[in-house]
């Protein structure tokens, strides 16, 4: 009984030790495998990973197996290619010459993503494949699946201890890269990053976080549903250093406003815009109520692109999208001409600045430059509505003269307005003048 208990205990301990030995052995195997086949969590080799592989069934080699990296070589250069890659096959003689030139320091290996059977069929009809003497590893090895490549002609640069130093498209990007690598110099190749893309999204949205400062231009424009209301104006953002426009956009604008900005005439009177197009219902803005033919757009450019080029681009987009073009032409138009009928001293007598229109349509201006006053009249900023006609200044008053004025601003009653202007020696008259007009017409 005593020996039976001892035997049972000894047997259990042996079983336990065997389990421990098995686990330890598996642990060692894991360490060895990781050392030989170290990969990232995504299952692919990347720059910085280490390869220590023994590959069998190697073609064009003195032995059926091959070590990667190749012992005694400063550089093992693996090209991933396929029998359908014309450029890869055409480059084989050049790779053969490189191997001969740098034979003491490098080994070029052709990693074929096709099976040995397909490779042999290709050899029968293609001289370059049949004649190349570089080692070839076929798809049976599975090695090509360990690299996240998108195109054939991808090269893996592996140093003497098995560390992947570079992954490039092509053997070199400038003359002497291989010599520099052999000499121990650092090359300028950067690791390529594969992006996970959602093709349902716009390209810019997919790669926005990778653009950094490399984005040159992006443009979006669409017709706006009139039932949705947004605050409508054209806004722009300029770069502090260059002064160039880097963004111009609006959530509610129209073709006429866009062309005014393109031609740097944002205050151009509406009667000085002539739209002569064959299908006006498609683009003519519906003033002032419903909101048809309104557009939303957003144009972003890099800060080293001049504002003039940016606006030229915007104009080209309108031409392409809506088959229209804009030009500045001279035409006779009816306008309100402001004349000086008496040389009354209008120079400001005070340092107090006033610039307002009261409830009785009395405009009061104090200590305001003449150009500022005329801009207010032209833009309609003083009145509830824009002036009915474009205003032309023929007074001859210096634009920098600071003036004091007080009169009734009544476009609906020109006689009453002129009566209040008479003490100031000023008068409005309706007349015909040849003025610059923005013409929007069919492009073709």
Secondary structure, DSSP 8 states (H G I E B T S, - for coil): -HHHHHHHHHHHHHHHHHHHHHHHHHHHHHHHHHHHB---TTSSB-TT-BB-EEE-S-BSSSSS-EEES-TT-SEEEEEEE-TT-HHHHHHHHHHHHHHHHTTTTEEEEEEESS-HHHHHHHHHH-HHHHH--SEEE-GGG-GGGGB--SSSSEEEEEETTSBEEEEEESS-SSTTHHHHHHTT--------------TTS-HHHHHHHHHTT---EEEEEEEE-TTS------EEEE-TTT--EEEEEEEEE-HHHHHHHHTT-TT--GGGEEEE-TTHHHH---TTTT-TTEEEEEEEE-TTS-HHHHHHHHHHHHHHHHSEEEEEEEEEEEEEEEEE-S----B---S--EEEE-TTSEEEEEEEEHHHHHHHHHHT-SSSS--SSEEEE-S---TT-EEEEEEE--TT-HHHHHHHHHTTTEEEEEEEEEEEEEEEEE--
